[in-house]
Amino acid sequence: MTPNNDQNTRGGCCGSFKDYVTSAKFLLYLGHALSTWGDRMWHFAVSVFLVELYGNSLLLTAVYGLVVAGSVLILGAIIGDWVDKNPRLKVAQTSLIVQNVSVITCGIILMIVFLHKTDLLTMYNGWVLTSCYIVIISIANIANLASTATGITIQRDWIVVVAGDDRSKLADMNATIRRIDQLTNILAPMTVGQIMTFGSPVIGCGFISGWNLVSMCVEYFLLWKVYQKTPALALKASPKADETELKQLNLQKDIEKVQEGSHLMGEKHSEKSEYDNEEEPGCASQIAEPFRTFREGWISYYNQPVFLAGLGLSFLYMTVLGFDCITTGYAYTQGLSGSVLSLLMAASAITGIMGTMAFTRLREKCGLVRTGVIAGITQMACLTLCVVSVFMPGSPLDLTVSPFEDIHTRLIQGNELSPVPTEGPETFFTTGMYNLLNESYPTEGYTEMSPKPVSLISVSLLFAGVIAARIGLWAFDLTVTQLLQENVIESERGIINGVQNSMNYLLDLVHFIMVILAPNPEAFGLLVLISVSFVVMGHMMYFRYAQKTLGNQLFVCCPYTKTVSSEAESNVSVV
C-alpha cells in the first residue's frame, strides 16, 4: 500500500467516525441516554427517599405510584394531543425543561426536608411536613408527565422522521434505543444507590439535582443540533391545517357555484363571511376542550388498524412477572438475598438486549408482523416455567389462607420480634417485609431474623421463566412500537401514543389492585397464573391482528419471501 493510499484510508476511517458521531442519529442516541440515565436515577431514588421520609413505610411510595399512574391514565390523550398540535422543537424543549426543573426543585425540597425533618414535624402538629409530602409528590408527578411527553415526542415521532422512509433503519434505531434503556436501567440505579449508601440521602438529592441541571443544558443543545441536521423535523402535519385547507376548498367550490347563477349573486358575500368571520370558541367550549380531546383520542385509538396490536401490548402490563417491588418482595420471602436479585436483574437486562438483537434479525428475515408472532410464542413458551413453578416444592401456594388473615397480628409480632431497621430501606425489606409476609416467627431466644429454610426449586423456575421471557417480551414490544410508528398518520402520532401510554398504565394499575386484594405470599402463585393468562390474551389479540393483516401468508417465513412480506405489510401502512 502506498503512503497516499494509507493516508486516504486513515482519513476515510476518521472521517466516517466523525460523520457518525456528528450525525442526527448518534446525537439522538446520546440525548436519549442522558435523559434515560437521569430518569432511572430519579425513579429509583424518589421511592427510596419517600420510604426514608415516612419512617420506613411504603405508604408514600404507594401514594406516589397511584398518583403517577392515574395522572397518565387521565391525561395521556391530552398530552399526546398537545404534542400533535405544536411544533416539534417547541414540544421537545418545553417538556425537557419542565421535566428537569421539576426534578431539580423536588431534589432541593427533599434536601431541606431531610435536614430539618424534626423541626418541620413539630410545626403546626406536623401539617407543614405533610404539606411538604404533598408538594414533593405533586412536583414529582409533573416531572413524570413531562417525561411522558418527551418519550412520545422523541421515541414515537422524531425517531421516525430521522429514519425517513428506511424501515430497516427505523428498526435498528428502535432496537438501539431499547438497548440504551436496558443498560441505564441497571447502571443508573446502581450509581445513585452507591452514592446514597456511602454518603447520605441529602448527598443523593444534591447529586441528582446537579446531574439534571447539567444534563438539561446538554440535552437542550443536542435537540437543537438534531433539529438542525434534520430539516424534515420542521415540517409537521396538523389536523387543524387539514381542516382549514378543506374549508378553503369547500369555500372555493361554493363561490364557483354561486358565480354560475347571477340570481345567487346576493348570497355570495354572506356565505363568504360565514367562513371568514367564524366565531371564537366560548369559555364553556374551552373548558370542555380537554374532555373532547380525551374522548376523541380514545375513539381514534379504537379505530386505528393496529388497535388490536396496541391493546395486546397493554395486556402484558397486567403482570407480576417482572423485576418490580412486588416480585422483589416475594423473592425476599423465599430466601433470595439482595445480591442474588441484583445478579438476576443483570441477567434480565442481558436477555432483554438479546431480544432487541433478535428483533432486528427476525424483522429482516420474516417481516415485522411475523416477528411479533414469533416473539409472542417465545414469551409464552418461556412463561410455562413460571406456571410449573407454582406447583413445585418450595411454592407457598395455599388458597385456603385468607388474604388479610392476621395481618394486624403479624404487624404486631413483626414490631416485637424484629430489630428496628437502622440501615434504611434495604434493612426494611430484608427484615420487616419478611416478618410481615412470612408465616412463622421465632418466639424465644431471638437475637436476629432467622428465616426458615425454603426450597429454592419453585423460585428458581419462576425467575428462570421471567428472565428467559424477556427475549420475547422486548422483541414484541419493539414490534408493536414500530407498527404504531408506521401505521399511525403523522398528525395523530402524539395522541395515539398518549392513549397507548394510558392503556399501559391502566393495566398496570389493575395489577397493583390485584396485589392489594391478595397480598400474602400464599396467593402469589395465583397471581402468577392470572398474569400468564393476561399475557396469553394479549398475544391472542396480536395474533388476530396478524391474521387479519397477512391472511394466508401469516406462516410463510423464508428469506426469499422477504419482498412479498414487505409488500403485504405495507398495504396496511400509512406513512
Order of alpha helices (4+ residues) and beta strands (2+ residues): alpha-alpha-alpha-alpha-alpha-alpha-alpha-alpha-alpha-alpha-alpha-alpha-alpha-alpha-alpha-alpha-alpha-alpha-alpha-alpha-alpha-alpha
